[in-house]
Each structure stands twice: as C-alpha cells, then as structure tokens.
Amino acid sequence: MKKYKILREVEVRDIIYEDIDEIINLIKEIYGNEYPEKEFYERAIISSYIKDNIDKNNVFWKGGFYKGKLIAQMLSVIKHGVAFLKLTMGNQKYKGIGVMTLISFHMEQVLNNLNESDLKCIYAFVSSTNTPILKILTNHNFVKLGTTPMHDKNKSFIIFGRVSYDFKWKLITPYIAFCKYLYKTIKENGLKRLIVAQPIFLPTTPTQKMYKIKIEKIEDRFPYEILIRTENFVMNKGGICAQLYENEYHKSWYDFRFINDIPLDLKYQIIKKIVNDFYYTDEINSLSFVIDINDRQLQSLLLNLNIRYYGFLPFYLNGKDAILMGITKIHKLNK
C-alpha cells in the first residue's frame, strides 16, 4: 500500500527554469557522468529546451515530483510530424510504483491534443548501453526499427518507435536491395505495409547540369542547423533545398532530408557535396540521411556512394514512411 500512497502524492507538471538543478541531479543519480546525451549536463542547453517548453514551441517537458524532488521526467520534441522522446527516466528508488506510467499518460494527453498532425509515430533514439530507458520503452510497447551509424568507438543509437495510428494498409515501393530488411522489420513488428519490389534503371551519375551549392551552419542554438541552398534553382525564398543537424557531442550530422521537390541531378550533387564535406570534417564521425521510402532512384544513388541502409522509419516525413541510410568513419578510426 505504501507505493500507491507515494504515487498519489506525485505531482506531474511542466518543467520550469527553477528545476534545472533537479534535472541535472536526477541524471547524475541514475547515470553519474555517463548519460549518453552529454548535452543535458549543460545548463544553457537545458534552459533552451525549457524556454521552448514554456513557449510551447514544439517542446513538451513533464516532470514527476515527490515532496518537491524531481523523481522522473519525460521530454518530447516535435519535428516534421513525429515526436521524439528524450530524457525519459525515473529514479530507481521509486521503480515499479507507476511514476513513469503516470508521466506517460500526461504526455500522451498533451500530444493527442496537438493540431498540426496526428503524430502517428513516437520515436526514441537510445544508446544500446542505456539499460533503464530500454526497459521503460519495452514496457510501453516501443519496438526496434533500426540503428544509427556509429558516432564513436562502438557507440550508436537504437531506433525505437511506437506507431499509434497504423489502421490502414499502405503500399510501399522501396529499392529492391532493401526489401529483405524491410520485410523483416515489418513482419516482426506487425506493421501494416505491403512491399512491392521494383528495380530501376538510371545513369550512375545523373549530373547533366552543374548547380552552385552553398552550405550554411546556424549556431545560435542546439542542435546546430545546417541549411543547403542553391543559387540557380530556387523553390522558395533563399533557395533552401535541404537541411540537416549537427550534434557536436555525438560527432554526428543527422536527419538530412530534402525539404523541396527538386530535380534528381540536384539531389545527387547536394548529397555528393555533403559526403565530401563529411570526410574532410575531422570532428564529425557519422552522417545519416532520411529518404522517402518510395524514392528508389535516390536510394540507388546513395548505395552507389557506399551509403548503407540502417532502418525503417514509419510516418517519419510528415506522414510518409522513410528509410534511414548513413555512413560512419569509425571503422577507419579503429584500424
């Protein structure tokens, strides 16, 4: 009965600036100084998330407090129609009393009320060594969808997802080389997908026209945003064709995706430039691309650049399924 008495006294509320010390203390109580997402030891980064939480700028952060002390928390970030869970953790002293379930309920109520999308899938990218959160995700029906490229020696993230609105069957037409991986993931997780394998025929290097490509890094907040522009193909103000993010703590460029409908030869040239810059940027070890699951031409071109398949991402691109592809330098660093 004591554990239910404790649960009744747990207050679930939004995280505010005054909670920063409690946030860091909770992380250290569970992980010491070894929490994989190192940025959350930085007060300035925590503050930026709290500001977005207060402003409801696609960030929602709930904490569970018992007698004024933070004992569990969950941070959700909304991007391109899906939610990403971070900092999902609870003090082991209060394990098994239902605190994480309570916080999850409050978070789900918030996400279900969002108007911008149905949030058909919730994602969590988790270190393979992060045993506490792996158990939490498993208990809340998250399934493994793939991994990310290694960003440090033997370090990568497992991609977990929980699909909420997979009520109708969808037909997907990926490049034939990926079908065996997709079939395995779809079958194991009971996803409603029908795969049609279709080979394609196209030039190896479709570069009929040369484009002027400019890469701009915006460093005013974490994570850094990298914008890719062109001067001679403008689909929107500023000529932005693609974007990705940089996480200096994980030495990675990630979430690369095209944000406009642009020609295949321009896509190819942008990717070649990003890959070339990646190999000449010493502080970055991993690079990943999010590709529309039905874009067989682009998938084939990426394979020709030795960029490999890493995972299946349901509803990842504003309701569209995607494939995660990537490369890593780690195998070269370990030689």
Secondary structure, DSSP 8 states (H G I E B T S, - for coil): -HHHHHHHT-EEEE--GGGHHHHHHHHHHHHTT--S-GGGG-HHHHHHHHHHHHHTSSEEEEEEEETTEEEEEEEEEEETTEEEEEEEEE-GGGTTSSHHHHHHHHHHHHHHT-SS----EEEEEEETT-HHHHHHHHHTT-EEEEE---SBTTB-EEEEEEES---S-EEE---GGGHHHHHHHHHHHT--EEE--------SS--SS---EEEEEE-SSSSEEEEEEESS--SSTT-EEEEEEEETTTTEEEEEEE-S---HHHHHHHHHHHHHHHHT-TT--EEEEEEETT-HHHHHHHHHTT-EEEEEEEEEETTEEEEEEEEESHHHHT-
